[in-house]
Each structure stands twice: as C-alpha cells, then as structure tokens.
Amino acid sequence: MSAEAQVGLGDKLGRMRRSFRGWRGQRPFWGGLLTLLGGIPIMYFPYANLTIGTMTIRMATTAGAGSLIIGVLLVVLGLTMWFQPHSRIFAGVAAILLALVSLVVSNFGGFVVGFLLALLGGALGISWAADKPVKQSAKKRADGSDDGAPEPAAAGAANGVSGTTDDLSGTSPDNGTNGRHRAG
C-alpha cells in the first residue's frame, strides 16, 4: 500500500469519525447504549447454562418468557433513544419501569447488572437535552455588518454587572438584604 493510499484512508476515517461524533451529539447516545446493553443480560441469563467443572447449573425461571420480553423491549427502547431522540422521555421512563420490573421477573434484573445499566440508561435518556442554537445579535454595526457578538452593555446588564439587577424578589445584595427576606 502506498503512502498516498494510507493518507486517503486516514482522511476517510477522520471524516467518518467526525460524522459519527456529530450524529452522537444530536441524541442521547450514552443513555441509549446503556439501555441497550442493560437488556442483553436480562434476556440472556434465564436461558443460559453455567458449567462449573462437571456440574451444570441452569438458571431458567418460570418467567423466562417475561425476561425475554423485558430484554427485547429494553434493546428496542435503547434504539429508540438513538433513532428517535424526540421520544427520549417516553423511552427513558419506560426503560426505568422495565428495569424495576426485571428485578422481580428476571433473576434480580440479570443479576443486578442489567438492572443497573437499564436504570442508568433510562435516567440519561430523560435528562439529555439538545443543544440550543445560539441566537445572533439583532443589532448591526454602523457600517451595516453584523459580527454576531452582543453589545457589552447588554451583556453586563443581563448579568447584573452594570448596577442594574434582574432580581425581582427584592433580596439582592444591592439593597442590603443579602438574600434574606424581611418580616413585616
């Protein structure tokens, strides 16, 4: 393989990596991944055989079908968080509820591993928030161009730096109350 071909391959991998990073940032990726991974032990352990030496231990339960259903639903909810990020709250709440049900139905939730992964994944799915686009400044400079930066006075007033506060409770340090309310 020539050096030119290796550079082209590295460039293609770099573009794919940047593309994946952009895709991952637009959805609750880690919540979906943990939910998906939480479903695997929950649906696997009730059908697994553990062999220790010559002794075989079968971990089948009477609710093996329930474990399979819970595990498959958790995998589907993880994929839902990836491919339909607008329904992340439903998927997160459902993942948490299914993780709790798996404690009773599926060998303590896949020996607690699947339970914890699904619980954490559901919580991450619920708490994920998309980045809000930064609003551009409507003010234009005198020459008609817009650099997008806010004016210093507006930025200071919003933060309470220029002497004006946006605190409507009447408990700001500017009026001497230092965060306490007065009785009466």
C-alpha positions in Angstrom: 0.0 0.0 0.0 1.4 3.3 -1.0 1.8 6.4 1.3 -0.8 8.2 -0.8 -3.4 5.4 -0.2 -2.7 5.5 3.5 -3.3 9.2 3.7 -6.5 8.8 1.8 -7.7 6.1 4.1 -6.8 8.2 7.2 -8.7 11.1 5.8 -11.7 9.0 5.2 -11.6 7.5 8.7 -11.2 11.1 10.1 -14.3 12.2 8.2 -16.3 9.2 9.4 -15.2 9.8 13.0 -16.2 13.5 12.8 -19.5 12.5 11.2 -20.2 9.9 14.0 -19.3 12.5 16.6 -21.8 14.9 15.2 -24.5 12.2 15.0 -23.8 11.1 18.6 -24.1 14.7 19.8 -27.6 15.1 18.5 -29.2 12.4 20.5 -29.0 10.7 23.9 -26.3 8.3 22.7 -25.0 7.0 26.1 -28.5 6.6 27.5 -29.5 4.6 24.5 -26.3 2.5 24.7 -26.6 1.7 28.4 -30.3 0.8 28.0 -29.5 -1.4 25.1 -26.7 -3.1 27.0 -28.9 -3.5 30.0 -31.4 -5.5 28.0 -28.8 -8.1 27.0 -28.1 -9.8 30.4 -31.8 -9.6 31.3 -32.8 -11.6 28.3 -29.7 -13.9 28.3 -29.4 -15.2 31.9 -32.8 -17.0 32.1 -31.7 -19.2 29.1 -28.1 -19.7 30.0 -26.3 -22.7 31.4 -23.4 -22.2 33.8 -20.9 -25.1 33.8 -18.6 -25.4 36.8 -16.3 -28.4 36.3 -18.7 -31.3 35.6 -21.7 -29.6 37.2 -24.1 -27.7 35.0 -26.3 -25.1 36.6 -29.4 -24.0 34.6 -30.7 -20.6 35.5 -34.1 -21.0 33.9 -37.0 -19.4 35.7 -40.7 -19.8 35.3 -40.8 -16.3 33.9 -38.3 -16.9 31.1 -40.6 -15.5 28.5 -41.2 -12.4 30.6 -37.4 -11.9 30.9 -37.1 -12.3 27.1 -39.8 -9.7 26.5 -38.3 -7.2 29.0 -34.8 -7.6 27.5 -36.1 -7.2 23.9 -38.1 -4.1 24.9 -35.1 -2.6 26.6 -33.0 -3.1 23.4 -35.8 -1.5 21.4 -36.0 1.4 23.8 -32.3 1.9 23.5 -32.5 2.0 19.7 -35.5 4.4 20.0 -33.4 6.8 22.0 -30.8 6.7 19.2 -33.1 7.0 16.2 -36.0 9.0 17.6 -34.5 11.4 20.1 -37.7 13.4 20.3 -39.3 10.5 22.2 -36.4 10.1 24.6 -38.5 10.9 27.7 -41.0 8.2 27.0 -38.2 5.7 26.2 -36.3 6.7 29.4 -39.4 6.3 31.7 -40.3 3.0 30.1 -36.7 1.8 30.5 -36.7 2.7 34.2 -40.0 0.9 34.7 -38.9 -2.2 32.8 -35.6 -2.2 34.8 -37.6 -2.2 38.0 -39.9 -4.9 36.8 -36.9 -7.0 35.8 -35.8 -7.2 39.5 -38.8 -9.4 40.2 -39.2 -11.2 36.9 -35.7 -11.9 35.6 -33.1 -13.2 38.1 -32.8 -10.0 40.0 -32.6 -8.0 36.8 -29.9 -10.0 35.1 -28.0 -10.4 38.4 -28.3 -6.6 39.0 -26.0 -5.9 36.1 -28.8 -5.4 33.5 -31.0 -3.6 36.1 -28.3 -1.0 36.8 -27.4 -0.5 33.2 -31.0 0.0 32.1 -31.8 2.2 35.1 -28.8 4.5 34.4 -29.5 4.5 30.6 -33.2 5.5 31.2 -32.1 8.3 33.5 -29.6 9.5 31.0 -32.2 9.4 28.3 -34.6 11.5 30.3 -32.0 14.0 31.4 -30.5 14.6 28.0 -31.2 18.0 26.4 -30.4 19.1 22.9 -28.1 22.0 22.4 -30.0 25.2 21.8 -28.8 27.2 18.9 -27.0 30.5 19.8 -29.1 33.5 18.8 -27.4 36.1 16.7 -27.4 39.7 17.8 -30.1 41.7 16.0 -28.0 44.9 16.4 -26.0 45.8 13.4 -22.9 48.0 13.3 -22.9 51.4 11.8 -21.5 50.0 8.5 -24.3 47.5 8.3 -22.4 44.4 9.0 -23.2 42.1 11.9 -20.5 40.3 13.8 -22.9 38.4 16.0 -21.4 39.5 19.3 -23.6 41.1 21.9 -23.0 44.6 23.0 -21.0 44.9 26.2 -23.7 47.0 28.0 -26.4 44.4 27.2 -24.2 41.6 28.4 -23.3 43.4 31.6 -27.0 44.3 32.3 -28.1 40.7 31.8 -25.5 39.5 34.4 -26.3 42.3 36.8 -22.8 43.8 36.5 -23.6 47.3 35.4 -25.5 48.2 38.5 -28.9 47.0 37.4 -30.2 43.7 38.6 -32.8 41.4 37.1 -33.7 40.1 40.6 -37.4 40.7 41.2 -37.5 39.1 44.7 -36.1 42.2 46.4 -33.4 40.2 48.1 -30.3 41.2 46.1 -27.1 42.4 47.8 -27.6 45.8 46.1 -30.4 46.7 48.5 -28.6 45.4 51.6 -30.8 42.4 52.3 -28.1 39.9 51.4 -30.5 37.2 50.3 -32.8 37.4 53.4 -36.5 38.5 53.4 -37.8 40.9 56.0 -40.8 40.1 58.1 -43.4 42.8 58.1 
